[in-house]
Amino acid sequence: MRLARLAILLGLSAVALSTVAVPKQKTTITGWIIAYRPIDRVPQATSAIPNRELFLFQLEDQRQHNNPAIVKIDYGYSGNSEVTEQLLHEALTLRVKVKRSSGCDQSFSDFLSNIPKGKDEQSGMEVLNGIAFVERFKNIELAPDLMLKCYIAQKGEIQVVGDK
């Protein structure tokens, strides 16, 4: 009898653990990088250490043309970034395979306050701070309390699908 109960408990535990460990499905979003953190764009050494960039991304949605959704993309990669200066400058339409991560959601004001500062080694003066808006989106004004849903993307998951 005890052995049967133990087997049932172990079986239920295995089922519970397997449902918890299932990773969230990836989805595809389309839109434009509207802003980035210049400190993330500093040339990073090609190494086994993963690099990371955070972008603000405007979703392409015909129904919300007057009030488009803005999300945060946490882009991780090793080696060189797929997001080139040219890609940012031309504000190309992108399709990005992402995984939703509510753990890194934050308000726009929190996003701004958590940006590391870049300092010149000799003078100690700040040289890189804040965010930079892509030229095409430089007139966008975001409310400090705007909640940015967070999505995770990895190298190989960003695809150019069109021009502006």
C-alpha positions as CSV (number, residue, x, y, z in Angstrom):
1,M,0.0,0.0,0.0
2,R,2.8,2.4,0.9
3,L,4.7,1.6,-2.2
4,A,1.6,2.3,-4.3
5,R,1.1,5.7,-2.6
6,L,4.8,6.5,-3.1
7,A,4.6,5.6,-6.8
8,I,1.5,7.8,-7.2
9,L,3.1,10.7,-5.4
10,L,6.3,10.4,-7.6
11,G,4.2,10.2,-10.7
12,L,2.2,13.4,-9.7
13,S,5.4,15.2,-8.8
14,A,6.9,14.3,-12.2
15,V,3.8,15.6,-14.0
16,A,3.9,18.8,-12.0
17,L,7.6,19.4,-12.6
18,S,7.2,18.8,-16.3
19,T,4.4,21.3,-16.7
20,V,6.5,23.9,-14.8
21,A,9.6,23.4,-16.8
22,V,8.0,23.8,-20.3
23,P,9.5,26.9,-21.9
24,K,7.2,29.6,-23.2
25,Q,6.5,29.4,-26.9
26,K,8.3,31.9,-29.2
27,T,6.2,34.3,-31.3
28,T,7.1,36.6,-34.1
29,I,6.6,40.3,-34.0
30,T,7.1,42.8,-36.8
31,G,8.0,46.5,-36.5
32,W,10.9,48.9,-36.1
33,I,13.6,49.6,-33.6
34,I,12.8,53.1,-32.5
35,A,15.5,53.7,-29.8
36,Y,18.6,52.0,-28.4
37,R,21.0,52.5,-25.6
38,P,24.3,53.9,-27.0
39,I,26.3,52.3,-24.2
40,D,25.2,48.9,-25.6
41,R,26.5,49.8,-29.0
42,V,30.1,50.3,-27.8
43,P,32.2,47.8,-29.7
44,Q,32.2,44.6,-27.7
45,A,34.9,42.0,-28.0
46,T,34.1,38.8,-29.9
47,S,34.3,36.2,-27.2
48,A,32.4,33.4,-25.5
49,I,30.9,36.0,-23.1
50,P,27.4,36.9,-24.3
51,N,26.7,40.5,-25.3
52,R,23.4,42.2,-24.7
53,E,21.5,45.2,-26.1
54,L,18.2,46.6,-25.2
55,F,15.9,48.2,-27.8
56,L,12.6,50.0,-27.8
57,F,10.5,48.4,-30.6
58,Q,7.3,49.8,-32.2
59,L,5.0,47.0,-33.2
60,E,3.5,47.2,-36.7
61,D,-0.2,47.1,-36.2
62,Q,-2.7,48.6,-38.6
63,R,-5.5,48.8,-36.0
64,Q,-3.5,51.0,-33.6
65,H,-2.0,53.4,-36.1
66,N,-2.5,56.5,-34.0
67,N,-1.3,54.8,-30.8
68,P,1.2,52.1,-31.7
69,A,2.4,49.7,-29.0
70,I,6.0,50.0,-27.9
71,V,7.8,47.1,-26.3
72,K,11.3,46.4,-25.0
73,I,13.5,43.8,-26.7
74,D,16.4,42.2,-24.7
75,Y,18.7,41.0,-27.5
76,G,21.4,38.6,-26.5
77,Y,24.2,37.4,-28.8
78,S,27.8,36.2,-29.0
79,G,30.2,37.8,-31.4
80,N,29.0,40.6,-33.5
81,S,25.5,42.1,-33.4
82,E,23.1,41.6,-36.3
83,V,21.8,45.0,-35.6
84,T,24.1,47.2,-37.6
85,E,24.4,51.0,-37.6
86,Q,23.0,50.9,-41.1
87,L,20.0,48.9,-40.0
88,L,19.3,51.5,-37.3
89,H,19.9,54.5,-39.6
90,E,17.5,53.2,-42.3
91,A,14.8,52.2,-39.8
92,L,14.1,49.0,-41.7
93,T,11.0,46.9,-41.0
94,L,12.1,43.9,-38.9
95,R,10.6,40.5,-38.1
96,V,11.8,39.3,-34.7
97,K,11.3,35.8,-33.2
98,V,10.9,36.5,-29.5
99,K,9.9,34.9,-26.2
100,R,7.7,36.9,-23.7
101,S,9.4,37.5,-20.4
102,S,7.2,39.4,-17.9
103,G,10.0,39.4,-15.4
104,C,11.8,42.2,-17.2
105,D,8.7,44.4,-17.8
106,Q,9.3,47.9,-16.6
107,S,8.0,51.5,-17.0
108,F,9.8,53.8,-19.5
109,S,11.1,55.9,-16.5
110,D,12.6,52.8,-14.9
111,F,14.1,51.8,-18.2
112,L,15.8,55.2,-18.4
113,S,17.0,55.2,-14.8
114,N,18.6,51.7,-15.2
115,I,20.9,52.6,-18.1
116,P,24.6,52.3,-17.2
117,K,26.7,55.4,-17.7
118,G,29.7,55.4,-20.0
119,K,32.7,57.4,-18.7
120,D,35.9,58.6,-20.3
121,E,38.7,56.7,-18.5
122,Q,41.0,59.7,-18.4
123,S,38.7,62.6,-17.5
124,G,35.9,60.7,-15.7
125,M,33.3,62.6,-17.7
126,E,30.1,60.9,-18.9
127,V,30.3,60.3,-22.6
128,L,27.5,57.8,-23.2
129,N,24.2,57.9,-21.4
130,G,20.5,57.8,-22.0
131,I,18.9,56.5,-25.1
132,A,19.1,57.5,-28.7
133,F,16.1,57.6,-31.0
134,V,16.5,56.4,-34.5
135,E,16.2,59.4,-36.9
136,R,12.8,58.4,-38.3
137,F,11.4,58.2,-34.8
138,K,13.1,61.1,-33.1
139,N,9.9,63.0,-32.5
140,I,8.2,60.3,-30.5
141,E,7.4,61.2,-27.0
142,L,6.9,58.4,-24.5
143,A,5.1,58.9,-21.2
144,P,7.3,58.0,-18.1
145,D,4.6,55.6,-16.8
146,L,4.4,53.8,-20.2
147,M,4.7,50.0,-19.3
148,L,7.2,48.3,-21.6
149,K,6.4,44.6,-22.1
150,C,9.7,42.7,-22.4
151,Y,10.6,40.2,-25.0
152,I,13.8,38.2,-25.4
153,A,15.5,37.6,-28.7
154,Q,18.8,35.9,-29.6
155,K,21.2,36.1,-32.5
156,G,19.6,34.7,-35.7
157,E,16.1,35.7,-34.7
158,I,16.1,39.2,-36.3
159,Q,15.2,39.4,-40.0
160,V,14.9,42.4,-42.3
161,V,11.6,42.2,-44.1
162,G,11.3,45.5,-45.8
163,D,12.1,49.2,-46.0
164,K,10.6,52.0,-44.1
